[in-house]
């Protein structure tokens, strides 16, 4: 398990380093309003793409039989194509005035990119889960590097050419597409004999065997995605100024530890959790993994929360200082989400899809409701309300996951104790960086 995590982390670290290197340039080529339009686009994709395979892709690591698994892969990819065509047909019926409700006029001419982004995003989800099944973590890591390099090249190239905001949108599509192509070509070369075992009968059979995934997990996934992206859409459409752009940068910075460790651990966890469940050690397997994640993330996230308000304007440009304030507000939410995201698949491993669905429905109501309430009272604090709701939701979510895995109710306390020392180190370094960057900024202002 440690070697698999290391492979994924190394590839993901390089991918994230490429994106992070390009970001200070992108924030000077594109305005916060351009990023707000791109965030609205990515939120629409994020809500729709999770249902593209009807969640059959989550079942891919579970079958012991390879023929059953490859038919599941075919089913997932076929459903993605069908779902994309349905969405494209619905979009063709919506008049331009309907898209104006998104509050992002710069996005309307490019909204037609949504179906292709959904298609390649859904195919990437299915292919990635196939490689998780095969423990092909090296291929997944390489696909992430390719994604980031292609996206950064597209965004910066189009940014220098003055193509805004479409440069950000095309970059997002390259992000999905490059990974899907790489994994797809590898599959065709390595699994040609197995792919010939795909049949209509086999696809129908696996659809019936694993029907609990579309029955429960589609609503769960849609609710989960909507609880994250619907508040962003509301903020983009109903608040004054490019608040969604600031939110996008803040979320990017806080997702750095998740990109480096969390997603990698989640995929390795899913590949090992079914065996752990069958052997009766899922509780220990899950609680130990959550404790390691909390310890790994506490330092970096506390550091970002303390340093960001002073440092972001210096690194990304003076127009982006609001994003630093949002980082501080959202840090507790992202720390708990970082721990929850990999372990959330435990609910599927133990057959508690109904629990997962109810949790995500609760999250959707809680998070969207708090944002709407804040907009009604004072729209200036809508993003802060979003941050608080995220912290409350993931605190509850982690407790439910531990309960489903069979861990003791107080198992989460060990994770908190383990994270105390890294959090203090992050606090100390963050204060030093904050003081230093504030001094540098003051000198630049005086010198300017």
N, C-alpha and C positions, 0 to 999 in steps of 0.2 A: 504493500500500500504506500509506503514512504517513497519508494522509487517512482511509482506512478504519479504521485502528487508532485514530486520534483520535476518530472518531465513536463507536466502541464504548467507548473508554475514558471519554469524557465521560458517556455514558449509564450505564455501569457504575459510575463514580465517584459519580454522584448516587444511584444505587440503593444502593450500599454506605454512603453517608453517611446515608441514611434508616435503614438497619438499625443502623448504629453509634450513631446518636443515640438510637434506641429501646432499645438493649441495656442501658445502665445503669439505665433504668427497669424493664425486664423482669427484670433480676437482683434487683431489690428486690420485685417482685410475685410472682415464682416462686422457689421454693427450688432449691438444687442437685439435690435429689432429683427435682423436677419436670423439670429439664433433663435428668437422667439418663434418665427415661422418654421424653422427646421425642427424645433422642439414639438410644435403642434403636429407636424408631419410624422415624426418618429413616435409620438404618442398614439396617433391613429393606427400606425403599423403595429405598435406594441399591443394594442387592444385586440386587433383582428388576427394577428399571426398566431396567437396562442391556440386559437380554435381551428386553425387550418387543417390539422391532421385529426381533428376530433379527439385529440389526446391519445390516440393509439400509439404514438411514438414512445410514450412512457412505458408501454408494455414490452418494448423491444428487448430489454435486458433480462426479462423474466423467463421465457420458455427455455427448456433444456434442449428441445428439438430445433435444429438449424432450419429445416424446411418451414416449420411454423413461423420462425423468426423472419425469414426472408419474405414470406407472404405478408407478414405484418408490415414490413418495410414498404412493400408494393402498395398495400392498402393505404398507408400513411401518405405516400407520395401522390397516389391517385386522388385521394380526398383533398389534398392541397390544391391540385389543379382545378378540381371541381369547385371548391370553395372560392378560389380566385375568380373564376368565370362568373359565379353568382354575384360576387361583390362588384365586379366590373359592370355587369348588367344593371345592378341597382344604381351605381354611380352615374351611369349614362342617363338615367331618368331624373336625376336631381338637377334643377335649374341652377345657374350661377348664383342667384340670390341665396340659395340654400348654403352654399359654401361660404358666403359672406358672414354667416353666423359664427364662423370660427374666429372672427376678429383679426384675421391675418391676410390682408389683401395681397401681400406679396406671394402668398402660397397658392392662391386660386388658379393662376395660369398653369401651375405645375402639379395640380392635384391628381392628374392622370398617371403620375408616377406611382401612385399608391398600389394598384393591383400588381404591377411587376415586383414592387418591393415585397408585397405579401407573398408572392409566389416563391421567390428565391429565399425569403426568410423561412417559410414553412418547409421547403426542401432541405434547408440547412439544419433545421431542428431534427428532422427525421434522420438525415445522414449522420449527424453528430451522435444521436442515440445508438445508431448501428455500431459506430466505432467505440462507443462506451461498452456495448455488449462484447465486442471483440477485444476489448482492452487495448485499442489502438490509440493510446493517449499521445504518442508522438505525432501521428497524423493530425489529431485535433489541435495540438500545439502549433504545428506548422500552418494549419489553416488560419489560425488566429493572427499569426505574423503576416501572412499574405493579405488578410482582410485589412489590417491596420495600415499596411504600406499602401495598398490600393486606395483606401479611403483618404489617407492623408495626401497622396499625390493628386487625386482628383479634386479635393477641396482646395488645396493651395494653388494648383494650376488654374482652376476656374476662378479662384479668388483674385489672383494677379491679373486675370483677364477681365475682371470687373463683373463677372457673372454672379450676381447676388439676388436672391438667396439660393438660386438653383445649384450653385456649387456645393453648398452644404447638403442639399437633398441628394444630388448625384453621388456625393461621397458616401452617404449612408447606404445607398444601393450597392456601391462597390464593396462596402463592408460586408454585406450579406453575400453578394454574388461571388466574390473571389473565394470565399470559404466553401460555398456550395459546389463550385466547379472543381476545386481541388479534391474534396472528399468524394465527389461523384466519379471523377476519373479513376481515383484509386479503387473505388468499389468495382467499377467495370473491369479493371485489369485483374483484380484479386479474386473476385467472386463470380466469374462468368458461369462456371458450372452450376453453382448454387442458384444463380438468377434464373437459369433455365427451369428450375423446379417451381417457379411461380405459376400458379394456375388460377382460373376464375373460381374453381371449387375451393381451393386452398384459401383464397382471399375471403370468400364468404364464410368459411369455417372459422378463421381466426377472428373475423368481425363478431361472430356470435360468442366465441369463447371469452373474448376480452371486452364484452359489451359494457361492463361496469365502468370502464374508462370514459366512454362518451356519455354514459348515463349520469355520472357524478362529476367527473373531472373537467368536462367542458365548462359547466357552470362555475366550478371552482376556479378554473384558469381565467375565465372571462371576468369573474368578480375580482380576482387577484390583480389582473392587468388593469381593470377599470379603476380599482381602488388606488392604483399608482398613477395612471394616465388621465383618468377623468378629472381629478382635481387640477392637473396641469392644464388640461384643455379649458377648464373653467377659469383658471387664473389668466391664461393667454387671452381668452375672449372677453372677460369682464373686468379686469383690472386696468388701470391707467399706465401707459408706458410699456416698455419691453420687460416686464417682470418675469415672464416665462424664459426669456433669454438668460437673465441672471440665475434663475432657478436651474437652468440646464448646466451652466458652468459649475455651480455649487454641487450639483449631483454628480457631475463628472469627477470632480476632485474627491468626493467622499467615496465614490465607487472604486477608487484606486486599490485599496486593500482587498475589496471583493474581487476585482479583476485579477489581482496577483495570486490570491489564495482561495477565496471562497468558492468560485465557480469550479476550480480544479478539484477541490476537496469534495464538492457536491457530486461531481461526476464519478469520482473514485468511490465515494460513499455509496452511490446507487449501484455501482458494480459489485460491491461487497455486502450490502445490506440484506439482499435476499438470502445469501448463505448464512449470515449471522442470525437472521430470524429463524431459519430452519434448525439451526444448532442451539437456539435458546439463549443467545448472548447479545440480542439486539439492544437491550437496555444499556449494557456496559459500552457497547460499540458506539451508541448514539451519544451518551452523556460524556464519554471521554473525548469524542470528536468535537462536541460543542465547547468543552472546556479549553481544548487546544485552540479553537478558533477565537474564543474570547481573549485568550492570552495573546494571540498573534495580532489581533486588531486593536486592542485597547490603546497601545502606545501611539501608533500612527494616527488614529482617529482623534484622540485627545490633542495630539500635536496640531493637527489641522484645525481643530476647533479654536485653539488658542492663537495660532499664528495667522490664520486666514484673514481676519479683518484688517490687519495692517499690511499683509504681504500681497494680497491679490491685486490691488491697484498698481503696485510696482511691477509685478510680473506680467500681468495681462493687459495693463493699460488703465488709465484713470477712470474710464467710463464703466469699469467693472467692479468698483468698490462695494456696491450693494451685494454682490455675490459672496463676498467675504463674511458679511453679517449673516447671510443665510446658511453658510457652512456651520457657523457656531450653533445656530438653532437646530440644524438637522443632524448634528453629530450623534446625539444619543439614539435617535431613530436608526441611523445607519449601522451603529454598533450592534444593536439587537437584530437588525435585518441580516447583517453579515453572519451572525450565528444561526439564525433561523433558516436561511435559504437552503444550505446543503441538507439539513436535517428534515426539511419539510417532506421529502420523499418517503420518510418513514411511515407517514400516514397511508401512502399507497402500498408500501411493502406489507403492512399488516392488514390491508383491506379496509381501512377506515376512510374511504373516499367521501363518504357522507359527512364525516367530521370536517374534512378539508373543505368541502363545499360550504358548509355552514360557517366555518371560520372566515372564509373569504367573502361571503355575503355580508357577514358582520363588519368586516374591514371596509368593504365598499360603502356601506351605510355610514359608518363612523367617520371615515376620512372625507368622503364627499360632503357629508352633512356638516362637518366642522368648517370646511372651506366655504360652503354656501352661507352658513351662519356668519362667518367672519366678513364675507363680502357684503351681506345685508347690514351688519353693524358698522364696519369700517374696512373697506377693501384694502387699505394699506397693510393690514395685518393678515391677509389671506394666506400668504406663504408660511408665516409663523404658525398659524393654526394647522396647516398641513403637516408641519414638522412635529407638532405636539401629538397630533392624532396618529402619526406613524410610530412614535415611541410607545404610546399606549397599546396600539394594536400588536406590535411585535413582542411586547412583554407578555401579553396574553397568549400569543401564538406559541412562543417558546415553552410556556408551561403546558400547553395542550400536547405539543409534540413529545415532550418528555413523558407525559402521562400515557400517550398511545404506545410509546416504545417500551413501557413497563418500568421506567426508572422511578426512583423514590421522589416524592414531591419536592424535597429540598436539594435535589441533585444540582440545580442551577447555582446554589451558593458556592460550590467548589469552584465553578467557573469565575465567579466574582472575586473570590479570594486570589485565584491564580493570576487575575488580570490587574491586581492592585499595583504591583511594582512596575510593570510596563506603563501603566497609566500615569504614574508619578514621573517617570522618566520623560514621557511624552509631554507632560505639563511643563516640566523644567526647560526642555529644549524649545518648546513652543513659545514660552515667555522670552527666552533669549532671542529667538528669531523675530518675534513681534517687536521687541524693543529696538533691535538692530535695524529692521526694515523701516520702522517709523522714523528713526533718526536719519536714515538714508533719504527717505522721501522728503523729510523736512529740509535737508541740505539741497536736494534737487530743486525744490520750490524756491529756496533762497537764491540758488545759483541761476535759476531760469529767469 
